[in-house]
Amino acid sequence: MCLLDPLKRSALLAVVVTCLAHGLAAASVITELRVVVPSLPSSAAAYSNYFPQLLRLALEKTKPSDGPYRIEYFKGLLSSPRQVSELKNNTGLIDLIWDGSDKQREADLLPIRISLLRQLNDYRVFLIRAEDQEKFQNLRSLDELRQFRAGSGVNWPSTAVLRANGLRGETSTVYENLFGMLAAKRFDYFPRGLHEAWVEQQAHADKGLAVESSIFLHYEVPVYFFVSRDRPELADRIERGLNIALKDGSFEALFLSIPSFRRGLAEIKANRRRVFELKPQ
């Protein structure tokens, strides 16, 4: 039997420990999941951080089984069409978006079919110019509403629903521009989800905008997380994490922690508005 002397044994042990340390570090770098999400628009700051928080919750729930992760924000604003294009082509610029769903969106991207907003995106109220409240309070039918012009994003699923119901108007590729367009009378009303309207009105208080007080539009446009169709493993991890959060109540707790979400749920429960039902696209 050939035994190593103490000095050689110590040297060999140091080499083994060093190799193991380097191997563990390399494994850590390899297995860390990096997810780049769009930056948050200033008008939506009071509620939009919910979506990255929910993503973090899902990834945290799967951390024991799937490993570490890191969420980063893209530096700069991307229009909605640009976000979809980057994900569709899997350019690596961003890895995930949250958006309303329709057939085209689900053909282009991979949806994670867990509703992120429940009913809040199905009931729409209007941002209008404050001086126009009486005009809208006197409306009693969709035919009367069709005499007014709506504002919306150029590629939003809700835009297609409005058009399918004969509600036409102006569109913009840039979300932030729509508030100024409304103030400038380019259109008459801006349909918003119940989690959005009051936050956005406050963000643009200097433009003389108000939340219309008497009408709901109702149509289903679920909001999902979307990833590239080339990233099914990312979709799978997020879906598993969201389902865990649904079961243990942490999804609900996060949802109800957002003040504008609670405000929107209260508006539905109050049952004070006339509901104009729209047919799906």
C-alpha positions in Angstrom: 0.0 0.0 0.0 1.3 3.4 -0.9 0.4 6.2 1.5 0.7 9.9 0.7 2.7 11.9 3.2 0.7 14.6 5.1 1.9 17.5 2.9 0.9 15.7 -0.3 -2.5 14.7 1.2 -3.1 18.3 2.2 -2.2 19.5 -1.3 -4.5 17.0 -2.9 -7.3 17.8 -0.6 -7.0 21.5 -1.4 -7.1 20.7 -5.2 -10.3 18.6 -4.7 -12.0 21.3 -2.6 -11.1 24.0 -5.1 -12.5 21.9 -8.0 -15.7 21.2 -6.1 -16.1 24.9 -5.3 -15.6 25.9 -8.9 -18.0 23.2 -10.0 -20.7 24.3 -7.6 -20.2 28.0 -8.7 -20.5 27.0 -12.4 -23.6 25.0 -11.7 -25.1 27.9 -9.9 -24.5 30.2 -12.8 -25.8 27.7 -15.3 -29.0 26.9 -13.4 -30.0 30.5 -12.5 -33.1 31.6 -14.5 -32.9 35.2 -15.8 -36.3 36.7 -16.8 -36.4 40.1 -18.4 -39.7 41.9 -18.3 -40.9 45.2 -19.8 -40.4 48.4 -17.8 -43.5 49.8 -16.1 -45.2 52.9 -17.6 -45.5 55.8 -15.3 -49.3 56.2 -15.7 -49.7 52.6 -14.4 -47.2 52.7 -11.6 -49.7 52.3 -8.8 -50.9 48.9 -10.0 -48.6 47.5 -12.7 -45.9 46.3 -10.3 -48.4 43.6 -9.3 -47.4 41.6 -12.4 -43.7 41.4 -11.6 -44.6 40.7 -8.0 -46.8 37.8 -9.2 -44.1 36.5 -11.4 -41.7 36.6 -8.5 -44.2 34.7 -6.4 -44.5 32.0 -9.0 -40.7 31.7 -9.4 -40.2 31.7 -5.6 -42.7 28.8 -5.2 -40.7 26.7 -7.7 -37.3 27.7 -6.4 -36.8 24.5 -4.4 -37.5 22.3 -7.4 -36.2 24.5 -10.3 -33.4 26.6 -8.8 -32.6 30.2 -8.4 -33.9 33.0 -10.6 -33.4 36.7 -11.3 -36.0 39.2 -12.7 -34.7 42.2 -14.6 -36.5 45.2 -16.2 -35.8 46.1 -19.8 -34.2 49.6 -19.8 -36.5 51.8 -21.8 -40.2 51.7 -22.9 -41.3 49.3 -25.6 -44.7 49.8 -27.4 -47.2 46.9 -27.2 -46.6 45.9 -30.8 -42.8 45.9 -30.2 -43.2 43.7 -27.1 -45.2 41.1 -29.0 -42.8 41.2 -31.9 -39.7 40.7 -29.7 -41.3 37.7 -27.9 -42.7 36.2 -31.1 -39.2 36.2 -32.6 -37.5 35.2 -29.4 -34.9 37.9 -29.7 -33.9 37.7 -26.1 -34.7 41.4 -25.5 -37.5 40.5 -23.1 -38.7 37.1 -21.9 -42.3 37.7 -20.7 -45.2 40.1 -21.0 -48.6 40.3 -19.4 -51.5 41.2 -21.8 -55.1 40.6 -22.8 -55.6 37.4 -24.8 -57.2 36.7 -28.1 -56.7 34.2 -30.9 -54.0 36.1 -32.6 -52.0 36.7 -29.4 -52.2 33.1 -28.5 -51.1 32.1 -32.1 -48.1 34.3 -31.9 -47.1 33.7 -28.3 -47.3 31.0 -25.6 -50.0 31.9 -23.0 -50.0 30.7 -19.4 -53.8 30.3 -19.1 -54.2 31.4 -15.5 -56.2 34.7 -15.3 -54.2 37.3 -13.6 -57.0 39.9 -13.1 -60.2 37.9 -12.7 -63.1 40.1 -13.5 -61.3 43.4 -13.3 -60.4 43.4 -17.0 -63.9 42.2 -18.1 -65.8 45.3 -16.8 -64.7 48.6 -18.5 -65.3 52.1 -17.4 -64.5 55.2 -19.4 -61.9 57.9 -18.9 -63.6 61.0 -20.4 -63.1 64.7 -20.4 -64.7 66.0 -17.1 -67.1 68.4 -18.9 -68.6 65.4 -20.8 -70.1 63.6 -17.8 -73.7 64.6 -18.6 -73.4 63.4 -22.2 -72.6 59.9 -21.1 -75.0 59.7 -18.2 -77.8 60.3 -20.7 -76.8 57.3 -22.8 -79.2 54.3 -22.7 -78.0 52.0 -25.4 -75.0 50.8 -27.5 -76.5 52.5 -30.5 -76.2 55.8 -28.7 -72.7 55.1 -27.6 -71.7 54.4 -31.2 -72.1 58.1 -31.9 -69.0 58.7 -29.8 -65.4 57.8 -30.6 -63.3 55.4 -28.5 -59.6 55.5 -27.9 -57.4 52.3 -27.6 -54.1 50.7 -28.4 -53.5 49.7 -32.0 -53.0 46.0 -31.3 -54.9 45.5 -28.0 -57.3 42.5 -28.1 -60.0 44.9 -26.6 -59.7 47.1 -29.7 -60.8 44.2 -31.9 -63.8 43.6 -29.6 -64.8 47.3 -29.8 -64.6 47.3 -33.6 -66.6 44.0 -33.8 -69.4 45.8 -31.9 -69.4 48.9 -34.1 -67.5 51.0 -31.6 -64.8 52.8 -33.6 -62.3 55.6 -32.9 -58.6 56.4 -32.7 -55.7 54.1 -31.9 -52.1 54.7 -30.8 -49.1 52.4 -30.7 -48.0 54.2 -27.5 -50.2 53.8 -24.4 -49.1 57.0 -22.7 -50.1 59.1 -25.8 -53.8 58.1 -25.4 -54.4 60.4 -22.4 -53.2 63.5 -24.3 -55.2 62.4 -27.3 -58.4 62.2 -25.2 -57.7 65.7 -23.7 -57.2 67.1 -27.2 -60.6 65.7 -28.4 -59.1 63.2 -30.8 -61.7 60.8 -29.4 -64.4 60.9 -26.7 -63.8 58.1 -24.3 -61.0 55.7 -23.3 -62.3 52.3 -22.0 -60.2 51.1 -19.1 -60.2 48.1 -16.8 -61.4 48.6 -13.2 -57.8 48.3 -11.9 -56.7 51.0 -14.2 -59.2 53.9 -14.5 -58.9 55.7 -11.2 -55.1 55.4 -11.0 -54.7 56.8 -14.5 -57.2 59.6 -13.9 -55.1 60.7 -10.9 -51.9 60.4 -12.9 -53.3 62.7 -15.5 -55.3 65.1 -13.3 -53.7 68.0 -15.0 -55.5 67.1 -18.3 -59.0 67.6 -17.0 -60.0 63.9 -17.2 -62.6 62.1 -15.2 -63.9 58.5 -14.7 -67.4 58.3 -16.2 -69.8 57.5 -13.5 -72.8 55.5 -15.0 -71.7 52.9 -17.6 -70.0 49.5 -17.7 -68.9 47.9 -20.9 -68.7 44.1 -20.3 -66.8 41.6 -22.4 -64.3 38.9 -21.6 -60.6 39.6 -22.3 -58.5 37.5 -19.8 -55.1 38.8 -19.0 -52.3 36.2 -19.0 -48.6 36.0 -18.8 -47.1 35.3 -22.3 -43.7 33.9 -23.3 -42.1 33.0 -26.6 -43.3 29.7 -28.1 -39.6 28.7 -28.0 -39.7 28.8 -24.2 -42.1 26.1 -23.1 -39.9 25.3 -20.1 -40.3 28.9 -18.8 -44.1 28.7 -19.2 -44.2 25.4 -17.4 -42.3 26.7 -14.4 -44.5 29.8 -14.1 -47.7 27.8 -14.5 -46.6 25.4 -11.7 -45.7 28.3 -9.4 -49.0 30.1 -10.0 -51.0 27.0 -9.3 -49.1 26.5 -6.0 -49.8 30.1 -5.1 -53.5 29.7 -5.9 -53.7 26.6 -3.7 -51.9 28.1 -0.7 -53.7 31.5 -0.8 -50.6 33.6 -1.5 -52.0 34.6 -5.0 -55.2 35.8 -3.5 -53.3 37.7 -0.7 -51.2 39.5 -3.3 -54.2 40.3 -5.5 -56.1 41.9 -2.6 -53.1 43.9 -1.4 -53.4 46.2 -4.5 -55.6 49.2 -3.6 -56.8 49.7 -7.2 -57.9 46.1 -7.4 -60.0 46.4 -4.2 -61.5 49.6 -5.6 -62.4 47.8 -8.8 -64.0 44.9 -7.0 -66.0 47.3 -4.9 -67.3 49.0 -8.1 -68.7 45.7 -9.4 -70.3 44.8 -6.1 -72.0 48.2 -5.8 -74.1 47.3 -8.9 -74.8 51.0 -9.7 -74.0 51.1 -13.4 -75.8 50.3 -16.6 -74.1 47.4 -18.3 -73.7 47.4 -22.0 -72.8 43.8 -23.1 -70.5 43.4 -26.1 -70.3 40.3 -28.2 -66.8 38.6 -28.4 -64.6 39.3 -31.3 
